């Protein structure tokens, strides 16, 4: 997890900019309101400050993808994303039962 020195309190977390692809925007808009709110909260909590797996089972780096592909769990839903510089690009949001289809498209 990238950290930066701060003279006031010692450490400041690096902020990442979260960008939704057009397909991810459509997918989150089609979800039930409660599910969409929960996913949005999880994205803000986890992906803006620490999108790289760091002892959290909620975030995984998937094997066999180049450039690296990551998955974040949020209830029954999964958000698939890549990290480019200081940006987290959400590529897809799907129900866990549809994850295999989405992964085939992202390869």
Phi and psi in radians as a Rosetta constraint file:
Dihedral C 1 N 2 CA 2 C 2 CIRCULARHARMONIC -1.195 0.35
Dihedral N 2 CA 2 C 2 N 3 CIRCULARHARMONIC 2.262 0.35
Dihedral C 2 N 3 CA 3 C 3 CIRCULARHARMONIC -2.151 0.35
Dihedral N 3 CA 3 C 3 N 4 CIRCULARHARMONIC 2.637 0.35
Dihedral C 3 N 4 CA 4 C 4 CIRCULARHARMONIC -2.247 0.35
Dihedral N 4 CA 4 C 4 N 5 CIRCULARHARMONIC 2.510 0.35
Dihedral C 4 N 5 CA 5 C 5 CIRCULARHARMONIC -1.201 0.35
Dihedral N 5 CA 5 C 5 N 6 CIRCULARHARMONIC 2.504 0.35
Dihedral C 5 N 6 CA 6 C 6 CIRCULARHARMONIC -2.414 0.35
Dihedral N 6 CA 6 C 6 N 7 CIRCULARHARMONIC 2.217 0.35
Dihedral C 6 N 7 CA 7 C 7 CIRCULARHARMONIC -1.197 0.35
Dihedral N 7 CA 7 C 7 N 8 CIRCULARHARMONIC -0.363 0.35
Dihedral C 7 N 8 CA 8 C 8 CIRCULARHARMONIC -1.377 0.35
Dihedral N 8 CA 8 C 8 N 9 CIRCULARHARMONIC -0.941 0.35
Dihedral C 8 N 9 CA 9 C 9 CIRCULARHARMONIC -2.107 0.35
Dihedral N 9 CA 9 C 9 N 10 CIRCULARHARMONIC 0.145 0.35
Dihedral C 9 N 10 CA 10 C 10 CIRCULARHARMONIC 1.689 0.35
Dihedral N 10 CA 10 C 10 N 11 CIRCULARHARMONIC -0.819 0.35
Dihedral C 10 N 11 CA 11 C 11 CIRCULARHARMONIC -2.480 0.35
Dihedral N 11 CA 11 C 11 N 12 CIRCULARHARMONIC 2.431 0.35
Dihedral C 11 N 12 CA 12 C 12 CIRCULARHARMONIC -2.232 0.35
Dihedral N 12 CA 12 C 12 N 13 CIRCULARHARMONIC 2.363 0.35
Dihedral C 12 N 13 CA 13 C 13 CIRCULARHARMONIC -1.321 0.35
Dihedral N 13 CA 13 C 13 N 14 CIRCULARHARMONIC 2.459 0.35
Dihedral C 13 N 14 CA 14 C 14 CIRCULARHARMONIC -1.274 0.35
Dihedral N 14 CA 14 C 14 N 15 CIRCULARHARMONIC 2.362 0.35
Dihedral C 14 N 15 CA 15 C 15 CIRCULARHARMONIC -1.636 0.35
Dihedral N 15 CA 15 C 15 N 16 CIRCULARHARMONIC 2.368 0.35
Dihedral C 15 N 16 CA 16 C 16 CIRCULARHARMONIC -1.826 0.35
Dihedral N 16 CA 16 C 16 N 17 CIRCULARHARMONIC 2.522 0.35
Dihedral C 16 N 17 CA 17 C 17 CIRCULARHARMONIC -1.541 0.35
Dihedral N 17 CA 17 C 17 N 18 CIRCULARHARMONIC 2.216 0.35
Dihedral C 17 N 18 CA 18 C 18 CIRCULARHARMONIC -1.698 0.35
Dihedral N 18 CA 18 C 18 N 19 CIRCULARHARMONIC 2.212 0.35
Dihedral C 18 N 19 CA 19 C 19 CIRCULARHARMONIC -2.148 0.35
Dihedral N 19 CA 19 C 19 N 20 CIRCULARHARMONIC 2.278 0.35
Dihedral C 19 N 20 CA 20 C 20 CIRCULARHARMONIC -1.680 0.35
Dihedral N 20 CA 20 C 20 N 21 CIRCULARHARMONIC 2.309 0.35
Dihedral C 20 N 21 CA 21 C 21 CIRCULARHARMONIC -1.201 0.35
Dihedral N 21 CA 21 C 21 N 22 CIRCULARHARMONIC 2.859 0.35
Dihedral C 21 N 22 CA 22 C 22 CIRCULARHARMONIC -1.038 0.35
Dihedral N 22 CA 22 C 22 N 23 CIRCULARHARMONIC -0.723 0.35
Dihedral C 22 N 23 CA 23 C 23 CIRCULARHARMONIC -1.165 0.35
Dihedral N 23 CA 23 C 23 N 24 CIRCULARHARMONIC -0.667 0.35
Dihedral C 23 N 24 CA 24 C 24 CIRCULARHARMONIC -1.163 0.35
Dihedral N 24 CA 24 C 24 N 25 CIRCULARHARMONIC -0.644 0.35
Dihedral C 24 N 25 CA 25 C 25 CIRCULARHARMONIC -1.065 0.35
Dihedral N 25 CA 25 C 25 N 26 CIRCULARHARMONIC -0.800 0.35
Dihedral C 25 N 26 CA 26 C 26 CIRCULARHARMONIC -1.120 0.35
Dihedral N 26 CA 26 C 26 N 27 CIRCULARHARMONIC -0.705 0.35
Dihedral C 26 N 27 CA 27 C 27 CIRCULARHARMONIC -1.120 0.35
Dihedral N 27 CA 27 C 27 N 28 CIRCULARHARMONIC -0.756 0.35
Dihedral C 27 N 28 CA 28 C 28 CIRCULARHARMONIC -1.244 0.35
Dihedral N 28 CA 28 C 28 N 29 CIRCULARHARMONIC -0.562 0.35
Dihedral C 28 N 29 CA 29 C 29 CIRCULARHARMONIC -1.179 0.35
Dihedral N 29 CA 29 C 29 N 30 CIRCULARHARMONIC -0.482 0.35
Dihedral C 29 N 30 CA 30 C 30 CIRCULARHARMONIC -1.493 0.35
Dihedral N 30 CA 30 C 30 N 31 CIRCULARHARMONIC -0.092 0.35
Dihedral C 30 N 31 CA 31 C 31 CIRCULARHARMONIC -1.404 0.35
Dihedral N 31 CA 31 C 31 N 32 CIRCULARHARMONIC 2.821 0.35
Dihedral C 31 N 32 CA 32 C 32 CIRCULARHARMONIC -1.046 0.35
Dihedral N 32 CA 32 C 32 N 33 CIRCULARHARMONIC 2.604 0.35
Dihedral C 32 N 33 CA 33 C 33 CIRCULARHARMONIC -0.984 0.35
Dihedral N 33 CA 33 C 33 N 34 CIRCULARHARMONIC -0.819 0.35
Dihedral C 33 N 34 CA 34 C 34 CIRCULARHARMONIC -1.062 0.35
Dihedral N 34 CA 34 C 34 N 35 CIRCULARHARMONIC -0.728 0.35
Dihedral C 34 N 35 CA 35 C 35 CIRCULARHARMONIC -1.146 0.35
Dihedral N 35 CA 35 C 35 N 36 CIRCULARHARMONIC -0.757 0.35
Dihedral C 35 N 36 CA 36 C 36 CIRCULARHARMONIC -1.102 0.35
Dihedral N 36 CA 36 C 36 N 37 CIRCULARHARMONIC -0.698 0.35
Dihedral C 36 N 37 CA 37 C 37 CIRCULARHARMONIC -1.135 0.35
Dihedral N 37 CA 37 C 37 N 38 CIRCULARHARMONIC -0.756 0.35
Dihedral C 37 N 38 CA 38 C 38 CIRCULARHARMONIC -1.101 0.35
Dihedral N 38 CA 38 C 38 N 39 CIRCULARHARMONIC -0.770 0.35
Dihedral C 38 N 39 CA 39 C 39 CIRCULARHARMONIC -1.100 0.35
Dihedral N 39 CA 39 C 39 N 40 CIRCULARHARMONIC -0.763 0.35
Dihedral C 39 N 40 CA 40 C 40 CIRCULARHARMONIC -1.062 0.35
Dihedral N 40 CA 40 C 40 N 41 CIRCULARHARMONIC -0.724 0.35
Dihedral C 40 N 41 CA 41 C 41 CIRCULARHARMONIC -1.111 0.35
Dihedral N 41 CA 41 C 41 N 42 CIRCULARHARMONIC -0.768 0.35
Dihedral C 41 N 42 CA 42 C 42 CIRCULARHARMONIC -1.135 0.35
Dihedral N 42 CA 42 C 42 N 43 CIRCULARHARMONIC -0.707 0.35
Dihedral C 42 N 43 CA 43 C 43 CIRCULARHARMONIC -1.070 0.35
Dihedral N 43 CA 43 C 43 N 44 CIRCULARHARMONIC -0.782 0.35
Dihedral C 43 N 44 CA 44 C 44 CIRCULARHARMONIC -1.133 0.35
Dihedral N 44 CA 44 C 44 N 45 CIRCULARHARMONIC -0.769 0.35
Dihedral C 44 N 45 CA 45 C 45 CIRCULARHARMONIC -1.161 0.35
Dihedral N 45 CA 45 C 45 N 46 CIRCULARHARMONIC -0.751 0.35
Dihedral C 45 N 46 CA 46 C 46 CIRCULARHARMONIC -1.752 0.35
Dihedral N 46 CA 46 C 46 N 47 CIRCULARHARMONIC -0.792 0.35
Dihedral C 46 N 47 CA 47 C 47 CIRCULARHARMONIC -1.455 0.35
Dihedral N 47 CA 47 C 47 N 48 CIRCULARHARMONIC -0.398 0.35
Dihedral C 47 N 48 CA 48 C 48 CIRCULARHARMONIC -1.284 0.35
Dihedral N 48 CA 48 C 48 N 49 CIRCULARHARMONIC -0.477 0.35
Dihedral C 48 N 49 CA 49 C 49 CIRCULARHARMONIC -2.003 0.35
Dihedral N 49 CA 49 C 49 N 50 CIRCULARHARMONIC -0.577 0.35
Dihedral C 49 N 50 CA 50 C 50 CIRCULARHARMONIC -2.569 0.35
Dihedral N 50 CA 50 C 50 N 51 CIRCULARHARMONIC 1.270 0.35
Dihedral C 50 N 51 CA 51 C 51 CIRCULARHARMONIC -1.346 0.35
Dihedral N 51 CA 51 C 51 N 52 CIRCULARHARMONIC -0.149 0.35
Dihedral C 51 N 52 CA 52 C 52 CIRCULARHARMONIC -1.661 0.35
Dihedral N 52 CA 52 C 52 N 53 CIRCULARHARMONIC 2.347 0.35
Dihedral C 52 N 53 CA 53 C 53 CIRCULARHARMONIC -0.949 0.35
Dihedral N 53 CA 53 C 53 N 54 CIRCULARHARMONIC 2.261 0.35
Dihedral C 53 N 54 CA 54 C 54 CIRCULARHARMONIC -2.537 0.35
Dihedral N 54 CA 54 C 54 N 55 CIRCULARHARMONIC 1.299 0.35
Dihedral C 54 N 55 CA 55 C 55 CIRCULARHARMONIC 1.241 0.35
Dihedral N 55 CA 55 C 55 N 56 CIRCULARHARMONIC 0.272 0.35
Dihedral C 55 N 56 CA 56 C 56 CIRCULARHARMONIC -1.934 0.35
Dihedral N 56 CA 56 C 56 N 57 CIRCULARHARMONIC 2.214 0.35
Dihedral C 56 N 57 CA 57 C 57 CIRCULARHARMONIC -1.287 0.35
Dihedral N 57 CA 57 C 57 N 58 CIRCULARHARMONIC -0.274 0.35
Dihedral C 57 N 58 CA 58 C 58 CIRCULARHARMONIC -1.204 0.35
Dihedral N 58 CA 58 C 58 N 59 CIRCULARHARMONIC -0.511 0.35
Dihedral C 58 N 59 CA 59 C 59 CIRCULARHARMONIC -2.052 0.35
Dihedral N 59 CA 59 C 59 N 60 CIRCULARHARMONIC 2.272 0.35
Dihedral C 59 N 60 CA 60 C 60 CIRCULARHARMONIC -2.283 0.35
Dihedral N 60 CA 60 C 60 N 61 CIRCULARHARMONIC 2.514 0.35
Dihedral C 60 N 61 CA 61 C 61 CIRCULARHARMONIC -1.586 0.35
Dihedral N 61 CA 61 C 61 N 62 CIRCULARHARMONIC 2.182 0.35
Dihedral C 61 N 62 CA 62 C 62 CIRCULARHARMONIC -1.496 0.35
Dihedral N 62 CA 62 C 62 N 63 CIRCULARHARMONIC 2.469 0.35
Dihedral C 62 N 63 CA 63 C 63 CIRCULARHARMONIC -1.500 0.35
Dihedral N 63 CA 63 C 63 N 64 CIRCULARHARMONIC 2.662 0.35
Dihedral C 63 N 64 CA 64 C 64 CIRCULARHARMONIC 1.490 0.35
Dihedral N 64 CA 64 C 64 N 65 CIRCULARHARMONIC 0.216 0.35
Dihedral C 64 N 65 CA 65 C 65 CIRCULARHARMONIC -2.081 0.35
Dihedral N 65 CA 65 C 65 N 66 CIRCULARHARMONIC 2.333 0.35
Dihedral C 65 N 66 CA 66 C 66 CIRCULARHARMONIC -2.393 0.35
Dihedral N 66 CA 66 C 66 N 67 CIRCULARHARMONIC 2.052 0.35
Dihedral C 66 N 67 CA 67 C 67 CIRCULARHARMONIC -1.178 0.35
Dihedral N 67 CA 67 C 67 N 68 CIRCULARHARMONIC 2.854 0.35
Dihedral C 67 N 68 CA 68 C 68 CIRCULARHARMONIC -0.969 0.35
Dihedral N 68 CA 68 C 68 N 69 CIRCULARHARMONIC 2.481 0.35
Dihedral C 68 N 69 CA 69 C 69 CIRCULARHARMONIC -2.074 0.35
Dihedral N 69 CA 69 C 69 N 70 CIRCULARHARMONIC 2.418 0.35
Dihedral C 69 N 70 CA 70 C 70 CIRCULARHARMONIC -2.108 0.35
Dihedral N 70 CA 70 C 70 N 71 CIRCULARHARMONIC 2.709 0.35
Dihedral C 70 N 71 CA 71 C 71 CIRCULARHARMONIC -2.258 0.35
Dihedral N 71 CA 71 C 71 N 72 CIRCULARHARMONIC 2.342 0.35
Dihedral C 71 N 72 CA 72 C 72 CIRCULARHARMONIC -2.025 0.35
Dihedral N 72 CA 72 C 72 N 73 CIRCULARHARMONIC 2.268 0.35
Dihedral C 72 N 73 CA 73 C 73 CIRCULARHARMONIC -1.486 0.35
Dihedral N 73 CA 73 C 73 N 74 CIRCULARHARMONIC 2.429 0.35
Dihedral C 73 N 74 CA 74 C 74 CIRCULARHARMONIC -2.550 0.35
Dihedral N 74 CA 74 C 74 N 75 CIRCULARHARMONIC 1.618 0.35
Dihedral C 74 N 75 CA 75 C 75 CIRCULARHARMONIC 1.094 0.35
Dihedral N 75 CA 75 C 75 N 76 CIRCULARHARMONIC -2.213 0.35
Dihedral C 75 N 76 CA 76 C 76 CIRCULARHARMONIC -1.538 0.35
Dihedral N 76 CA 76 C 76 N 77 CIRCULARHARMONIC 0.141 0.35
Dihedral C 76 N 77 CA 77 C 77 CIRCULARHARMONIC -2.014 0.35
Dihedral N 77 CA 77 C 77 N 78 CIRCULARHARMONIC 2.747 0.35
Dihedral C 77 N 78 CA 78 C 78 CIRCULARHARMONIC -2.265 0.35
Dihedral N 78 CA 78 C 78 N 79 CIRCULARHARMONIC 2.390 0.35
Dihedral C 78 N 79 CA 79 C 79 CIRCULARHARMONIC -1.933 0.35
Dihedral N 79 CA 79 C 79 N 80 CIRCULARHARMONIC 2.194 0.35
Dihedral C 79 N 80 CA 80 C 80 CIRCULARHARMONIC -1.826 0.35
Dihedral N 80 CA 80 C 80 N 81 CIRCULARHARMONIC 2.337 0.35
Dihedral C 80 N 81 CA 81 C 81 CIRCULARHARMONIC -2.639 0.35
Dihedral N 81 CA 81 C 81 N 82 CIRCULARHARMONIC 2.858 0.35
Dihedral C 81 N 82 CA 82 C 82 CIRCULARHARMONIC -2.185 0.35
Dihedral N 82 CA 82 C 82 N 83 CIRCULARHARMONIC 2.711 0.35
Dihedral C 82 N 83 CA 83 C 83 CIRCULARHARMONIC -1.927 0.35
Dihedral N 83 CA 83 C 83 N 84 CIRCULARHARMONIC 2.173 0.35
Dihedral C 83 N 84 CA 84 C 84 CIRCULARHARMONIC -2.225 0.35
Dihedral N 84 CA 84 C 84 N 85 CIRCULARHARMONIC 1.922 0.35
Dihedral C 84 N 85 CA 85 C 85 CIRCULARHARMONIC 1.044 0.35
Dihedral N 85 CA 85 C 85 N 86 CIRCULARHARMONIC -2.057 0.35
Dihedral C 85 N 86 CA 86 C 86 CIRCULARHARMONIC -1.875 0.35
Dihedral N 86 CA 86 C 86 N 87 CIRCULARHARMONIC 0.444 0.35
Dihedral C 86 N 87 CA 87 C 87 CIRCULARHARMONIC -2.081 0.35
Dihedral N 87 CA 87 C 87 N 88 CIRCULARHARMONIC 2.433 0.35
Dihedral C 87 N 88 CA 88 C 88 CIRCULARHARMONIC -1.855 0.35
Dihedral N 88 CA 88 C 88 N 89 CIRCULARHARMONIC 2.068 0.35
Dihedral C 88 N 89 CA 89 C 89 CIRCULARHARMONIC -1.847 0.35
Dihedral N 89 CA 89 C 89 N 90 CIRCULARHARMONIC 1.932 0.35
Dihedral C 89 N 90 CA 90 C 90 CIRCULARHARMONIC -1.357 0.35
Dihedral N 90 CA 90 C 90 N 91 CIRCULARHARMONIC 2.065 0.35
Dihedral C 90 N 91 CA 91 C 91 CIRCULARHARMONIC -1.634 0.35
Dihedral N 91 CA 91 C 91 N 92 CIRCULARHARMONIC -0.600 0.35
Dihedral C 91 N 92 CA 92 C 92 CIRCULARHARMONIC -2.748 0.35
Dihedral N 92 CA 92 C 92 N 93 CIRCULARHARMONIC 2.601 0.35
Dihedral C 92 N 93 CA 93 C 93 CIRCULARHARMONIC -2.272 0.35
Dihedral N 93 CA 93 C 93 N 94 CIRCULARHARMONIC 2.169 0.35
Dihedral C 93 N 94 CA 94 C 94 CIRCULARHARMONIC -2.546 0.35
Dihedral N 94 CA 94 C 94 N 95 CIRCULARHARMONIC 2.797 0.35
Dihedral C 94 N 95 CA 95 C 95 CIRCULARHARMONIC -1.217 0.35
Dihedral N 95 CA 95 C 95 N 96 CIRCULARHARMONIC 2.564 0.35
Dihedral C 95 N 96 CA 96 C 96 CIRCULARHARMONIC -1.044 0.35
Dihedral N 96 CA 96 C 96 N 97 CIRCULARHARMONIC -0.492 0.35
Dihedral C 96 N 97 CA 97 C 97 CIRCULARHARMONIC -1.223 0.35
Dihedral N 97 CA 97 C 97 N 98 CIRCULARHARMONIC -0.348 0.35
Dihedral C 97 N 98 CA 98 C 98 CIRCULARHARMONIC -1.757 0.35
Dihedral N 98 CA 98 C 98 N 99 CIRCULARHARMONIC 0.156 0.35
Dihedral C 98 N 99 CA 99 C 99 CIRCULARHARMONIC -1.084 0.35
Dihedral N 99 CA 99 C 99 N 100 CIRCULARHARMONIC -0.686 0.35
Dihedral C 99 N 100 CA 100 C 100 CIRCULARHARMONIC -1.062 0.35
Dihedral N 100 CA 100 C 100 N 101 CIRCULARHARMONIC -0.736 0.35
Dihedral C 100 N 101 CA 101 C 101 CIRCULARHARMONIC -1.082 0.35
Dihedral N 101 CA 101 C 101 N 102 CIRCULARHARMONIC -0.745 0.35
Dihedral C 101 N 102 CA 102 C 102 CIRCULARHARMONIC -1.152 0.35
Dihedral N 102 CA 102 C 102 N 103 CIRCULARHARMONIC -0.746 0.35
Dihedral C 102 N 103 CA 103 C 103 CIRCULARHARMONIC -1.089 0.35
Dihedral N 103 CA 103 C 103 N 104 CIRCULARHARMONIC -0.641 0.35
Dihedral C 103 N 104 CA 104 C 104 CIRCULARHARMONIC -1.106 0.35
Dihedral N 104 CA 104 C 104 N 105 CIRCULARHARMONIC -0.654 0.35
Dihedral C 104 N 105 CA 105 C 105 CIRCULARHARMONIC -1.228 0.35
Dihedral N 105 CA 105 C 105 N 106 CIRCULARHARMONIC -0.532 0.35
Dihedral C 105 N 106 CA 106 C 106 CIRCULARHARMONIC -1.464 0.35
Dihedral N 106 CA 106 C 106 N 107 CIRCULARHARMONIC -0.169 0.35
